[in-house]
Amino acid sequence: MKLSIVIPAYNESKGLSETIIAFHIALVKAGIIHEMIVVNDNSSDNTVEILENLKSTIPTLRYITNPPPRNGYGFAVRSGLESFTGDCVAIVMADLSDSPDDLVAFYQKMKNENLDCVFGSRFIKGGTLFGYPKSKYLINRIANNIVKLVFAISYNDCTNAFKLYRRETIEGLKPFLSPHFNLTLELPLKAIVRGYSYAVVPNSWTNRKNSISNFRIREMGSRYFFILIYCLIEKYFSKGDFKKKWN
């Protein structure tokens, strides 16, 4: 089972090499056939130069450029989701805030249990946080508890971008609506509402070391709310039209 990794990158040159090398080493060590797709989101730094240099030593790496005006986290990830060739795909941040060892665990969980999705949670036993800002933590917990309550689910970290999906699942979640970070909520909620199987496993998160987050909480609030309402309408009023088609 070939694993694809989609890494959106906007001016992440300071930590990008470390991330790519760390994931490559972990996946090779685990014997996982893989590809890494970096989506250069119209960066103005030397991201492309770094990627060109890395390609000579990491044969599983390729990159695509997401040109304007369709820039932003969601558009970048969506470009990667249209380009991957693996049997499953993980979305990974460019700053090494996600753990390569966790991705190996996600992959093994999906393969061993024949799951459609594997979701990470930083807020269950075994999950860890390092340097998570207190204000962001509070907003995260409020938002995710609202999602749990509204959708009557036990999963408590929907906005965590670090997840693994089978190719067939990604196809079944289209069309995508989110151009921004609200894609992190759209993908798992659609998967849950549409009946795809999933497991939740603990994962770690480490505060980005080299760059300033592009995430703006107040700007994103209404966009998250839009996706929440959209998926809620689908859950209760779509009459199962988008449900997974079981073989």
C-alpha positions as CSV (number, residue, x, y, z in Angstrom):
1,M,0.0,0.0,0.0
2,K,1.7,3.2,-1.2
3,L,1.5,6.2,1.1
4,S,1.4,9.7,-0.2
5,I,2.2,12.8,1.9
6,V,0.9,16.2,1.0
7,I,2.9,19.1,2.6
8,P,1.5,22.6,1.9
9,A,4.3,25.1,2.2
10,Y,4.1,28.9,2.2
11,N,7.5,30.6,3.1
12,E,8.4,27.6,5.3
13,S,12.0,27.3,4.0
14,K,13.6,27.4,7.5
15,G,12.0,24.2,8.6
16,L,11.0,22.5,5.4
17,S,14.3,20.5,4.8
18,E,14.2,19.1,8.4
19,T,10.6,18.0,7.9
20,I,11.1,16.3,4.6
21,I,14.3,14.5,5.7
22,A,12.7,13.4,9.0
23,F,9.6,11.9,7.3
24,H,11.7,10.2,4.6
25,I,14.0,8.6,7.1
26,A,11.1,7.3,9.2
27,L,9.2,5.9,6.3
28,V,12.2,4.2,4.7
29,K,13.1,2.7,8.1
30,A,9.6,1.3,8.4
31,G,9.7,-0.1,4.8
32,I,6.8,2.0,3.6
33,I,6.6,2.7,-0.1
34,H,5.8,6.4,-0.3
35,E,5.9,9.7,-2.1
36,M,6.2,13.2,-0.7
37,I,4.4,16.0,-2.5
38,V,5.3,19.5,-1.3
39,V,2.8,22.1,-2.6
40,N,4.7,25.4,-2.9
41,D,1.9,27.9,-2.2
42,N,3.4,30.8,-4.2
43,S,6.2,31.3,-1.6
44,S,8.4,34.4,-1.8
45,D,11.4,32.9,-0.1
46,N,13.8,30.2,-1.3
47,T,11.4,27.3,-1.0
48,V,11.8,26.2,-4.6
49,E,15.6,26.2,-4.4
50,I,15.5,24.1,-1.3
51,L,13.2,21.6,-2.9
52,E,15.3,21.4,-6.0
53,N,18.4,20.6,-3.9
54,L,16.5,17.9,-1.9
55,K,15.2,16.2,-5.0
56,S,18.7,15.0,-5.8
57,T,19.0,13.1,-2.5
58,I,15.4,12.1,-1.9
59,P,14.0,10.3,-4.9
60,T,10.5,10.1,-3.4
61,L,10.1,13.9,-3.3
62,R,8.4,16.0,-5.9
63,Y,6.8,19.4,-5.7
64,I,4.1,21.4,-7.4
65,T,3.5,25.1,-7.3
66,N,0.1,26.5,-6.5
67,P,-0.1,29.7,-8.5
68,P,-2.2,32.8,-7.6
69,P,-4.9,33.7,-7.1
70,R,-5.9,30.3,-5.6
71,N,-3.5,30.5,-2.7
72,G,-4.1,29.6,0.9
73,Y,-3.8,26.5,3.0
74,G,-7.0,24.8,1.7
75,F,-6.2,25.5,-1.9
76,A,-2.7,24.2,-1.5
77,V,-3.9,20.9,0.2
78,R,-6.5,20.5,-2.5
79,S,-3.9,20.8,-5.2
80,G,-1.9,18.0,-3.5
81,L,-5.1,15.9,-3.2
82,E,-5.5,16.2,-6.9
83,S,-1.9,15.1,-7.6
84,F,-1.1,12.2,-5.3
85,T,-0.6,8.7,-6.7
86,G,-0.7,6.6,-3.5
87,D,-3.3,4.3,-2.1
88,C,-3.7,6.6,0.9
89,V,-2.7,10.1,1.7
90,A,-1.7,12.0,4.8
91,I,-1.7,15.8,5.3
92,V,1.4,17.0,7.1
93,M,2.5,20.4,8.2
94,A,5.8,21.8,6.8
95,D,7.3,22.8,10.1
96,L,7.7,19.3,11.7
97,S,5.0,20.0,14.2
98,D,3.7,16.5,13.3
99,S,5.7,13.4,14.2
100,P,7.0,11.0,11.5
101,D,6.7,8.1,14.0
102,D,3.0,9.0,14.4
103,L,2.5,8.8,10.7
104,V,4.0,5.3,10.6
105,A,1.5,4.3,13.4
106,F,-1.4,5.8,11.4
107,Y,-0.3,3.8,8.3
108,Q,0.0,0.5,10.1
109,K,-3.4,1.1,11.8
110,M,-5.1,1.7,8.5
111,K,-3.4,-1.3,6.8
112,N,-3.9,-3.8,9.6
113,E,-7.6,-2.9,10.3
114,N,-8.6,-2.0,6.7
115,L,-9.8,1.4,7.7
116,D,-11.0,4.3,5.4
117,C,-9.4,7.0,7.7
118,V,-7.1,7.3,10.6
119,F,-7.5,10.5,12.7
120,G,-5.0,11.8,15.2
121,S,-5.9,13.3,18.5
122,R,-3.7,15.3,20.7
123,F,-6.2,15.2,23.6
124,I,-6.6,11.5,24.4
125,K,-4.4,9.2,26.4
126,G,-1.0,9.1,24.7
127,G,-1.4,12.4,22.9
128,T,1.0,15.2,23.7
129,L,1.4,18.9,23.2
130,F,4.6,20.9,23.4
131,G,4.4,24.6,23.4
132,Y,0.8,24.9,22.5
133,P,-0.3,28.6,23.1
134,K,-2.8,28.8,26.0
135,S,-5.3,31.1,24.1
136,K,-5.3,28.8,21.1
137,Y,-5.7,25.8,23.3
138,L,-8.8,27.3,24.9
139,I,-10.4,28.1,21.6
140,N,-9.5,24.7,20.2
141,R,-11.2,22.9,23.1
142,I,-14.3,25.0,22.9
143,A,-14.6,24.6,19.2
144,N,-14.0,20.8,19.2
145,N,-16.4,20.3,22.1
146,I,-19.1,22.1,20.1
147,V,-18.4,19.8,17.1
148,K,-18.7,16.8,19.4
149,L,-22.0,17.9,20.8
150,V,-23.6,19.0,17.5
151,F,-22.6,15.9,15.6
152,A,-23.0,13.5,18.6
153,I,-19.5,12.0,18.1
154,S,-16.7,11.1,20.5
155,Y,-13.8,12.4,18.4
156,N,-12.4,15.4,20.1
157,D,-9.8,16.8,17.7
158,C,-11.5,17.4,14.3
159,T,-9.5,20.5,13.6
160,N,-6.3,18.6,13.8
161,A,-4.9,18.6,10.2
162,F,-2.8,15.5,10.8
163,K,-4.9,12.7,9.3
164,L,-4.7,9.8,6.9
165,Y,-7.3,8.9,4.2
166,R,-7.6,6.2,1.6
167,R,-7.7,7.3,-2.0
168,E,-11.3,6.1,-2.3
169,T,-12.3,8.1,0.7
170,I,-10.8,11.3,-0.7
171,E,-12.7,10.7,-3.9
172,G,-15.9,10.2,-1.9
173,L,-15.5,13.5,0.0
174,K,-15.4,15.6,-3.1
175,P,-16.2,18.3,-4.1
176,F,-14.2,20.3,-1.5
177,L,-15.5,23.7,-0.4
178,S,-12.8,25.1,1.9
179,P,-10.1,27.4,0.5
180,H,-8.5,27.9,4.0
181,F,-7.7,26.1,7.2
182,N,-11.4,25.1,7.5
183,L,-10.5,22.3,5.2
184,T,-9.1,20.5,8.3
185,L,-12.7,20.4,9.6
186,E,-14.4,19.7,6.3
187,L,-12.5,16.5,5.5
188,P,-13.2,14.5,8.8
189,L,-16.7,15.8,9.2
190,K,-17.7,14.7,5.7
191,A,-16.0,11.3,6.2
192,I,-17.9,10.8,9.5
193,V,-21.2,12.0,8.1
194,R,-20.8,9.9,4.9
195,G,-20.2,6.7,6.8
196,Y,-16.5,6.1,6.2
197,S,-14.8,3.9,8.8
198,Y,-12.2,5.5,11.0
199,A,-10.1,5.0,14.1
200,V,-8.7,7.7,16.4
201,V,-5.1,7.3,17.6
202,P,-3.0,9.6,19.8
203,N,-0.5,11.9,18.2
204,S,2.0,14.5,19.4
205,W,2.2,18.1,18.3
206,T,5.2,20.4,18.8
207,N,5.0,24.2,18.4
208,R,6.7,25.4,15.2
209,K,10.3,26.3,15.9
210,N,11.2,28.6,13.0
211,S,8.2,30.4,11.6
212,I,5.2,32.4,12.6
213,S,1.8,30.7,12.2
214,N,-0.3,31.9,9.3
215,F,-3.4,30.9,11.1
216,R,-5.6,33.8,12.2
217,I,-8.3,32.8,14.6
218,R,-10.8,35.6,14.2
219,E,-10.6,35.5,10.4
220,M,-11.3,31.8,10.4
221,G,-14.2,31.6,12.8
222,S,-16.9,32.3,10.3
223,R,-15.3,29.9,7.8
224,Y,-15.3,27.1,10.3
225,F,-18.9,27.9,11.2
226,F,-19.9,27.7,7.5
227,I,-18.4,24.2,7.2
228,L,-19.9,23.1,10.4
229,I,-23.4,24.2,9.2
230,Y,-22.9,22.7,5.7
231,C,-21.9,19.3,7.2
232,L,-24.8,19.4,9.7
233,I,-27.3,20.1,6.9
234,E,-25.8,17.1,5.0
235,K,-26.1,14.9,8.0
236,Y,-29.7,15.5,8.6
237,F,-31.2,16.5,5.3
238,S,-29.3,14.8,2.5
239,K,-31.2,11.5,2.9
240,G,-28.0,9.6,2.6
241,D,-27.3,10.7,-1.0
242,F,-23.6,11.2,-0.2
243,K,-23.1,8.1,1.9
244,K,-20.3,5.7,1.2
245,K,-21.3,3.1,-1.4
246,W,-20.6,-0.3,0.2
247,N,-19.5,-3.1,-2.0
